[in-house]
Amino acid sequence: MGIFGGSFNPPHLAHLALARMARDTLALDELRWLPAGMPWQKPAGELAPAEHRLAMVRLLVAEGPGFIVDARELHRAGPSYTVDTLTELRAEQPGAELMLVIGQDQYARIDTWRDAAQWRAWVQFAVAARDGQPPQPPADWHAGNHRLVVLPLPEHPISATHIRQRVRAGEDITPLVGPDVARYIDQHRLYRA
């Protein structure tokens, strides 16, 4: 089972490209998209309400076979921690192999995540390499204390921050998020000044 979490503020086509690559390269039966309720490492200032981020993820992945949108973190009180979600998934599906799909930047600082030293043995990390550079683990992690597969993600110069800036500037974001998510953002007047 693949696990792909994030604030998805908003979800965009680079997220979709990574999810497709992980699903196909790793031959996953399912890849769960997990929008974070309260992402503890992100400032809340520009975070769209949870129901909107969930709706946008559903729009983005509507056609994706093998994709499941899992809203559990949105219903949990307090900050969203990966360890809590992994604990629940392990209890629900004992024996399932868990593949945590993350970007290279997240992997480099994964040791800052709550209880990462405990749960790193529970998952295989599927890390998207960027710019042809191999993913680097945190300084105190070494080969052998966790499992890693590298996903050679083609360059996608898209970021949620850039998308929000474009929305505030009144620029078209359709090429970055797709028509359904762009329409949703416009209809609900998200990310405006």
C-alpha positions in Angstrom: 0.0 0.0 0.0 1.3 3.4 -1.0 0.9 6.3 1.4 1.1 9.9 0.0 0.4 12.6 2.5 0.7 16.3 2.4 -1.1 19.6 2.9 -2.2 19.6 -0.8 -2.7 23.4 -0.5 -3.6 23.1 -3.4 -2.9 19.7 -5.0 -1.3 20.1 -8.4 -0.1 18.2 -11.4 3.4 17.5 -10.0 1.7 15.7 -7.1 -0.3 13.7 -9.6 2.8 12.8 -11.6 4.6 11.6 -8.5 1.6 9.5 -7.4 1.3 7.9 -10.8 5.0 7.2 -11.0 4.9 5.6 -7.5 1.8 3.5 -8.3 3.2 2.3 -11.6 6.9 1.8 -10.7 6.1 0.1 -7.4 3.2 -1.9 -8.8 1.0 -0.7 -6.0 -2.5 -2.1 -5.6 -3.5 1.1 -4.0 -2.0 4.5 -3.3 -3.7 6.5 -0.5 -3.8 10.3 -0.7 -3.9 11.6 2.8 -4.5 15.4 3.1 -3.1 16.6 6.5 -5.6 18.1 8.9 -3.2 20.4 10.7 0.3 20.0 9.1 2.6 20.7 12.0 5.6 21.8 9.8 3.6 24.3 7.8 2.3 27.8 8.8 -1.5 27.9 9.0 -1.8 31.3 7.5 -2.4 30.3 3.9 -3.9 26.9 4.6 -7.2 26.5 2.8 -9.9 24.9 5.0 -9.7 21.1 5.2 -13.0 20.5 3.3 -11.7 22.5 0.3 -8.3 20.7 0.2 -10.1 17.3 0.4 -12.5 18.3 -2.4 -9.6 19.4 -4.6 -7.7 16.2 -4.1 -10.8 14.2 -5.0 -11.1 16.3 -8.2 -7.4 15.8 -9.1 -7.4 12.0 -8.7 -11.0 11.3 -9.9 -9.7 9.4 -13.0 -6.8 7.6 -11.3 -7.2 3.9 -11.0 -5.7 2.6 -7.8 -6.0 6.0 -6.0 -7.9 6.2 -2.7 -8.5 9.5 -1.0 -8.3 8.9 2.8 -9.6 11.7 5.0 -8.7 10.3 8.4 -6.1 13.0 9.2 -8.7 15.7 8.6 -11.0 14.2 11.3 -8.2 13.9 13.9 -7.9 16.6 16.5 -4.6 18.4 16.8 -1.6 18.3 14.5 -1.3 15.6 11.8 1.5 13.2 12.6 2.6 10.4 10.2 3.2 8.1 13.2 -0.5 8.2 14.1 -1.6 7.4 10.6 0.9 4.5 10.2 -0.2 3.1 13.5 -3.8 3.1 12.4 -3.0 1.6 9.0 -0.9 -1.2 10.5 -3.8 -2.1 12.9 -6.3 -2.0 10.1 -4.2 -4.1 7.6 -1.7 -6.2 9.5 0.9 -7.6 7.3 0.4 -5.0 4.5 3.7 -3.6 3.1 3.6 0.2 3.6 5.4 2.4 1.1 5.7 6.1 2.2 5.9 8.3 -1.0 7.7 11.5 -0.3 9.8 14.1 -2.0 13.6 14.4 -1.7 13.3 17.6 0.4 11.1 15.8 3.0 13.3 12.8 3.1 16.4 14.9 3.9 14.6 16.1 7.1 12.5 13.1 7.9 14.4 12.8 11.2 12.5 15.9 12.4 9.1 14.1 12.1 7.6 12.8 15.3 8.9 9.4 16.3 10.5 8.8 12.9 13.3 6.7 14.5 10.5 4.3 15.7 8.4 4.0 12.6 11.1 4.1 9.9 11.3 0.3 10.2 7.6 0.0 9.5 7.8 1.5 5.9 9.7 1.4 2.8 10.5 5.0 1.7 9.8 5.8 -2.0 11.6 9.0 -2.6 11.3 11.2 -5.6 14.7 12.2 -6.9 15.0 15.7 -8.4 17.5 17.3 -10.7 19.3 13.9 -11.2 20.6 14.1 -7.6 20.3 11.0 -5.4 18.2 11.5 -2.3 20.2 12.1 0.8 19.0 10.8 4.2 19.3 12.8 7.4 22.9 12.9 8.8 22.1 10.4 11.6 20.4 7.9 9.3 22.4 5.4 7.4 21.8 2.6 4.9 20.5 -0.4 6.7 18.4 1.2 9.2 15.6 1.9 6.7 14.5 0.7 3.3 14.6 3.0 0.3 13.6 3.0 -3.3 14.3 6.0 -5.6 11.7 7.3 -8.0 13.3 9.1 -10.9 10.7 11.9 -11.2 10.9 14.1 -14.3 11.3 17.7 -13.5 8.1 19.5 -12.6 8.8 23.1 -11.7 5.4 23.4 -9.8 5.0 24.4 -6.2 1.8 25.1 -4.2 3.4 28.4 -3.1 3.8 29.5 -6.7 0.3 28.5 -7.5 -1.1 30.6 -4.6 0.9 33.6 -5.8 -0.5 33.2 -9.3 -4.0 33.1 -7.9 -3.5 36.3 -6.0 -2.0 37.9 -9.2 -5.1 36.8 -11.2 -3.1 34.5 -13.5 -4.3 31.3 -15.0 -3.3 28.2 -13.0 -5.0 25.6 -15.2 -1.7 24.3 -16.6 -0.5 23.7 -13.0 -3.5 22.1 -11.4 -5.8 21.0 -14.2 -9.1 22.4 -15.2 -11.3 20.9 -12.4 -9.0 22.1 -9.5 -8.6 25.6 -11.2 -12.4 25.9 -11.5 -12.9 24.9 -7.9 -10.3 27.4 -6.6 -12.0 30.1 -8.6 -15.6 29.2 -7.6 -14.6 29.1 -3.9 -12.4 32.1 -4.1 -9.5 30.3 -2.5 -6.0 31.8 -2.0 -7.1 35.4 -2.9 -5.6 38.4 -1.1 
